[in-house]
Amino acid sequence: MPPTRNGAITSLAPPKIGGRAKDRDESSSEALGTVPDHGTKTPDVAVLGCGSWGKNLVRNFHELGALRVVCDTSERGRLAAQANAPGCTILSDPEAVFASPVPSIVIATPAETHYSLACHALESGKDVFVEKPLALTYPEGLKLSNLARSSGRILMVGHVLEYHPGILRLRELVAEGELGRIQYIYSNRLSLGTIRREENILWSFAPHDIAVILRLVGQMPFEVVACGGAYVSPNTADVTVTNLLFDNGVRAHIFVSWLHPFKEQRLVVVGSRKMASFDDISKKLIIYDQHVEWRTGHPIPVKNAGAEIRFPSDEPLRRECLAFLQSVRTRRQPLTDGRSAVAVLKVLGAAQRSLITNGQGVSLPMAAHA
Ligand SMILES: NC(=O)c1ccc[n+]([C@@H]2O[C@H](COP(=O)([O-])OP(=O)(O)OC[C@H]3O[C@@H](n4cnc5c(N)ncnc54)[C@H](O)[C@@H]3O)[C@@H](O)[C@H]2O)c1
């Protein structure tokens, strides 16, 4: 069951909803530009929303030579578009973009508008890149995913961490068995940052962490437990801790807050052989050759210094934009396609339900495990 729409259940209400209404690219190298292209022309792109995040997308698609149109309903957004994308057409009415011949639309508007705008774009025959979260309910996300599939359109969600070279390197190490069997994962995404009122911290920050954890574990959790607190605005959680329990014994927690004294973005993976820490602030991936051994019936920690693992320093958002352009050209769904976005929404929905019951576990049906 998706979160209720009126936000009235408890003090940790779900996000507010506004507005109306085998060709998947699994491998990181494919997502990054090594599959054969079916065309050479850079696809034309329009970006909807040129706010604090959208302007980064505008800048990247402009630098990649793909940007033709930017549309923002506010003058501020249109001014930002002018500054970031000189020479592009700047519009104020999204309808004009849907009616235009530009074949690909990037949606970087507030989350509560994603579903209706993405729906409209897909129905207008466009390929679509939607910033996270894909939608504010699981059923709406599923509708978008199904619509893209049935109409043969590309649908991508902006889970940018999945394109981060540090995370891709970590995934490779896990796949190669460097850490042994994954036992525990946690992710901290903390700052005194942009405090949103349309969605709570869980829906604003945690999609990235959930996406990466699902990818690392390779399955859906069977149970989700979330607790949190609302301090800035009634009904909107500012801090949440979400626990994910997986059938294969892996446990994970995600701690997100926009009410925190310092910025931290850290993912830790504890394996049976080694442990890894990825710090997205210092841009460091460290592997610790540490584990616990049993000796004469006693668990003994084996400690060693960490070794830094190098990874390319290019901007994850640029890689994400390239992945979208490549999907449009090749007609292959990107790594962060509709299906993976819907899996993230399913976990977010379960976490939201647990949050409003102050931490009661929410089971995900077996069908969700597929
Ligand atoms: N991937 C990331 O790491 C990341 C980081 C920050 C934000 N985001 C996501 O990006 C999206 C935008 O966030 P933001 O911080 O830029 O928000 P913002 O409020 O700063 O900007 C949104 C812009 O969209 C415009 N807008 C609103 N409705 C519109 C419509 N119907 N058509 C055209 N323009 C419209 C607004 O005028 C505004 O300029 C959100 O979904 C957010 O979750 C992603």
Ligand as a Chemical Component Dictionary entry (heavy atoms), coordinates in Angstrom:
data_LIG
# 
_chem_comp.id                   LIG 
_chem_comp.type                 NON-POLYMER 
_chem_comp.pdbx_formal_charge   0 
_chem_comp.three_letter_code    LIG 
# 
loop_
_chem_comp_atom.comp_id 
_chem_comp_atom.atom_id 
_chem_comp_atom.alt_atom_id 
_chem_comp_atom.type_symbol 
_chem_comp_atom.charge 
_chem_comp_atom.model_Cartn_x 
_chem_comp_atom.model_Cartn_y 
_chem_comp_atom.model_Cartn_z 
_chem_comp_atom.pdbx_ordinal 
LIG N1  N1  N 0  20.527 13.689 -7.907  1  
LIG C1  C1  C 0  20.808 14.503 -6.895  2  
LIG O1  O1  O 0  21.815 14.336 -6.213  3  
LIG C2  C2  C 0  19.872 15.632 -6.581  4  
LIG C3  C3  C 0  20.302 16.692 -5.764  5  
LIG C4  C4  C 0  19.409 17.709 -5.500  6  
LIG C5  C5  C 0  18.128 17.664 -6.023  7  
LIG N2  N2  N 1  17.742 16.618 -6.791  8  
LIG C6  C6  C 0  16.389 16.520 -7.338  9  
LIG O2  O2  O 0  16.247 17.465 -8.396  10 
LIG C7  C7  C 0  14.905 17.957 -8.425  11 
LIG C8  C8  C 0  14.932 19.465 -8.379  12 
LIG O3  O3  O 0  15.536 19.869 -7.178  13 
LIG P1  P1  P 0  16.079 21.368 -7.006  14 
LIG O4  O4  O 0  16.835 21.382 -5.753  15 
LIG O5  O5  O -1 16.756 21.830 -8.255  16 
LIG O6  O6  O 0  14.697 22.154 -6.813  17 
LIG P2  P2  P 0  14.459 23.726 -6.979  18 
LIG O7  O7  O 0  13.193 24.019 -6.264  19 
LIG O8  O8  O 0  15.697 24.471 -6.643  20 
LIG O9  O9  O 0  14.226 23.920 -8.548  21 
LIG C9  C9  C 0  13.089 23.445 -9.215  22 
LIG C10 C10 C 0  12.874 24.319 -10.449 23 
LIG O10 O10 O 0  11.811 23.757 -11.192 24 
LIG C11 C11 C 0  10.981 24.827 -11.659 25 
LIG N3  N3  N 0  9.656  24.271 -11.944 26 
LIG C12 C12 C 0  8.685  23.909 -11.070 27 
LIG N4  N4  N 0  7.646  23.362 -11.726 28 
LIG C13 C13 C 0  7.970  23.377 -13.051 29 
LIG C14 C14 C 0  7.298  22.930 -14.228 30 
LIG N5  N5  N 0  6.102  22.355 -14.169 31 
LIG N6  N6  N 0  7.910  23.105 -15.410 32 
LIG C15 C15 C 0  9.153  23.694 -15.486 33 
LIG N7  N7  N 0  9.820  24.139 -14.396 34 
LIG C16 C16 C 0  9.234  23.972 -13.199 35 
LIG C17 C17 C 0  11.015 25.841 -10.526 36 
LIG O11 O11 O 0  10.657 27.136 -10.983 37 
LIG C18 C18 C 0  12.470 25.754 -10.093 38 
LIG O12 O12 O 0  13.294 26.664 -10.803 39 
LIG C19 C19 C 0  14.192 17.307 -7.224  40 
LIG O13 O13 O 0  13.503 16.189 -7.667  41 
LIG C20 C20 C 0  15.318 16.873 -6.327  42 
LIG O14 O14 O 0  14.983 15.738 -5.549  43 
LIG C21 C21 C 0  18.596 15.614 -7.108  44 
# 
loop_
_chem_comp_bond.comp_id 
_chem_comp_bond.atom_id_1 
_chem_comp_bond.atom_id_2 
_chem_comp_bond.value_order 
_chem_comp_bond.pdbx_ordinal 
LIG N1  C1  SING 1  
LIG C1  O1  DOUB 2  
LIG C1  C2  SING 3  
LIG C2  C3  SING 4  
LIG C2  C21 DOUB 5  
LIG C3  C4  DOUB 6  
LIG C4  C5  SING 7  
LIG C5  N2  DOUB 8  
LIG N2  C6  SING 9  
LIG N2  C21 SING 10 
LIG C6  O2  SING 11 
LIG C6  C20 SING 12 
LIG O2  C7  SING 13 
LIG C7  C8  SING 14 
LIG C7  C19 SING 15 
LIG C8  O3  SING 16 
LIG O3  P1  SING 17 
LIG P1  O4  DOUB 18 
LIG P1  O5  SING 19 
LIG P1  O6  SING 20 
LIG O6  P2  SING 21 
LIG P2  O7  DOUB 22 
LIG P2  O8  SING 23 
LIG P2  O9  SING 24 
LIG O9  C9  SING 25 
LIG C9  C10 SING 26 
LIG C10 O10 SING 27 
LIG C10 C18 SING 28 
LIG O10 C11 SING 29 
LIG C11 N3  SING 30 
LIG C11 C17 SING 31 
LIG N3  C12 SING 32 
LIG N3  C16 SING 33 
LIG C12 N4  DOUB 34 
LIG N4  C13 SING 35 
LIG C13 C14 SING 36 
LIG C13 C16 DOUB 37 
LIG C14 N5  SING 38 
LIG C14 N6  DOUB 39 
LIG N6  C15 SING 40 
LIG C15 N7  DOUB 41 
LIG N7  C16 SING 42 
LIG C17 O11 SING 43 
LIG C17 C18 SING 44 
LIG C18 O12 SING 45 
LIG C19 O13 SING 46 
LIG C19 C20 SING 47 
LIG C20 O14 SING 48 
# 
